[in-house]
Amino acid sequence: MKISDKKKFIVRVIEILVIIVTIIVTPIAIKYATAVRGYEAVGGEYLLPIFALVIILIIETIYEASEESKKIKKMEENRNGIKR
C-alpha cells in the first residue's frame, strides 16, 4: 500500500487513536466517578465521547485549513508566474 498523502494519513491515525482512547477511558471514568460518589449518577464523565468528537472536528478543521492555504498559495504562485 502506497500512501499518497502523508499528512492526511497522519491526521486519520490521530483521529483513530482519539476514538480508541475514548472507548477505553469512558467506561473507566464512569466506574471511577461512581466509586467516588458512592452512588450512580450522570455527570461529566458521559461527556468524554462528545469531547473526543470536538477534538476530531478541530483536527479536521486544521487539516482542511492547511490544505486550503496550500491551494491558495499554489494558485498565487501560478498567477505570478513563479513555479516550484
C-alpha positions as CSV (number, residue, x, y, z in Angstrom):
1,M,0.0,0.0,0.0
2,K,1.4,3.3,-1.1
3,I,0.5,6.4,1.0
4,S,-0.1,9.2,-1.4
5,D,-0.9,12.0,1.1
6,K,1.3,11.5,4.2
7,K,-0.3,14.4,6.1
8,K,-3.9,13.1,5.6
9,F,-2.7,9.6,6.7
10,I,-1.3,11.1,9.9
11,V,-4.5,13.0,10.6
12,R,-6.5,9.8,10.2
13,V,-4.2,7.9,12.5
14,I,-4.5,10.6,15.2
15,E,-8.3,10.5,14.8
16,I,-8.4,6.8,15.2
17,L,-6.2,7.0,18.3
18,V,-8.6,9.6,19.8
19,I,-11.5,7.3,19.2
20,I,-9.7,4.3,20.7
21,V,-8.6,6.2,23.8
22,T,-12.2,7.5,24.2
23,I,-13.6,4.0,24.0
24,I,-11.2,2.8,26.7
25,V,-11.3,5.8,29.0
26,T,-15.1,6.4,29.1
27,P,-16.1,3.2,31.0
28,I,-13.1,3.6,33.3
29,A,-14.2,7.2,34.1
30,I,-17.8,6.2,34.7
31,K,-16.7,3.4,37.2
32,Y,-14.3,5.8,38.9
33,A,-16.9,8.6,39.3
34,T,-19.5,6.1,40.6
35,A,-16.9,4.8,43.2
36,V,-16.0,8.3,44.3
37,R,-19.6,9.5,44.6
38,G,-20.8,6.3,46.2
39,Y,-23.9,6.1,44.1
40,E,-24.8,6.0,40.4
41,A,-25.4,9.4,38.7
42,V,-24.9,11.0,35.3
43,G,-22.1,13.5,35.3
44,G,-19.3,15.0,33.2
45,E,-17.8,11.6,32.5
46,Y,-20.5,11.0,30.0
47,L,-19.3,14.0,28.0
48,L,-16.0,12.3,27.2
49,P,-17.2,11.0,23.8
50,I,-18.5,14.4,22.9
51,F,-15.2,15.9,23.9
52,A,-13.4,13.4,21.6
53,L,-15.7,14.4,18.8
54,V,-14.8,18.0,19.3
55,I,-11.1,17.1,19.2
56,I,-11.6,15.2,15.9
57,L,-13.5,18.2,14.4
58,I,-10.8,20.6,15.4
59,I,-8.1,18.3,13.9
60,E,-10.2,18.0,10.7
61,T,-10.6,21.8,10.5
62,I,-6.9,22.4,11.0
63,Y,-6.1,19.9,8.2
64,E,-8.7,21.4,5.8
65,A,-7.4,24.9,6.5
66,S,-3.8,23.9,5.8
67,E,-4.9,22.2,2.6
68,E,-6.9,25.3,1.5
69,S,-4.0,27.7,2.3
70,K,-1.7,25.4,0.3
71,K,-4.1,25.6,-2.7
72,I,-4.3,29.4,-2.4
73,K,-0.5,29.7,-2.3
74,K,-0.1,27.5,-5.3
75,M,-2.7,29.5,-7.2
76,E,-0.9,32.8,-6.4
77,E,2.4,31.4,-7.5
78,N,0.9,30.2,-10.8
79,R,-0.7,33.6,-11.3
80,N,2.6,35.4,-10.7
81,G,4.5,33.0,-12.9
82,I,6.6,31.5,-10.1
83,K,6.7,27.7,-10.2
84,R,8.4,25.4,-7.9
